[in-house]
Amino acid sequence: MKGYLSVKEVARKWKVSGRWVNQYIQEGRVPGAERFGRSWAIPEGVEKPERQRPGAKKRIQADG
């Protein structure tokens, strides 16, 4: 499809494994990704999401 890339192509572009691309898609972090049967179509211009560390918590500053 014109204007879309496969998981494999995006993985090569972002220099990560296809598994990471699938993980980002499952978490909803790849805007515009569409499922076609068993494959994903990912818009060409989409940027790689930031990788989140497992267990990382955002700090809340206390006023005091």
Backbone torsions as a table, in degrees:
resi	resn	phi	psi	omega
1	MET	NA	137.0	-178.4
2	LYS	-73.5	133.4	179.7
3	GLY	89.4	-2.1	-178.9
4	TYR	-126.7	153.3	176.9
5	LEU	-120.8	158.0	176.0
6	SER	-86.1	169.4	177.3
7	VAL	-58.5	-42.8	-179.3
8	LYS	-61.7	-42.9	179.7
9	GLU	-67.3	-40.7	178.6
10	VAL	-66.7	-40.0	178.4
11	ALA	-59.8	-41.8	178.8
12	ARG	-66.2	-42.3	-179.2
13	LYS	-64.6	-43.3	-178.2
14	TRP	-85.4	-6.4	-179.1
15	LYS	59.6	46.5	174.3
16	VAL	-134.1	174.1	177.7
17	SER	-79.6	161.4	175.7
18	GLY	-61.2	-30.4	178.5
19	ARG	-62.7	-41.0	177.8
20	TRP	-64.3	-41.0	178.9
21	VAL	-61.4	-46.2	177.9
22	ASN	-60.4	-39.3	179.4
23	GLN	-63.2	-45.7	177.9
24	TYR	-59.6	-41.8	179.9
25	ILE	-64.7	-46.9	-179.0
26	GLN	-60.7	-33.0	179.2
27	GLU	-81.2	-3.8	179.4
28	GLY	77.3	23.3	-175.7
29	ARG	-97.4	4.7	177.4
30	VAL	-118.1	95.9	-176.8
31	PRO	-65.1	137.6	176.4
32	GLY	87.0	-2.6	179.0
33	ALA	-68.7	132.6	-178.3
34	GLU	-125.6	143.1	-179.4
35	ARG	-93.4	130.7	175.6
36	PHE	-127.2	98.1	-175.6
37	GLY	67.3	-116.9	179.4
38	ARG	-102.7	5.0	-176.5
39	SER	-114.3	160.7	176.1
40	TRP	-111.8	143.9	172.9
41	ALA	-115.1	122.2	-174.4
42	ILE	-117.1	128.4	-179.9
43	PRO	-56.2	142.6	-176.3
44	GLU	-59.1	-39.7	-172.3
45	GLY	-85.6	2.5	-175.4
46	VAL	-69.5	138.7	-179.0
47	GLU	-89.6	153.8	177.9
48	LYS	-68.9	129.0	177.6
49	PRO	-69.0	155.2	175.6
50	GLU	-65.2	140.8	178.7
51	ARG	-82.1	126.7	-178.7
52	GLN	-95.1	136.9	177.6
53	ARG	-78.7	134.6	177.5
54	PRO	-63.8	134.9	177.7
55	GLY	80.0	-1.3	179.5
56	ALA	-71.9	133.8	-179.3
57	LYS	-117.1	145.2	176.7
58	LYS	-76.4	137.8	179.6
59	ARG	-81.0	138.6	175.6
60	ILE	-111.9	122.8	-179.7
61	GLN	-83.7	130.7	178.4
62	ALA	-90.9	137.4	175.3
63	ASP	-76.9	128.0	179.7
64	GLY	177.5	NA	NA
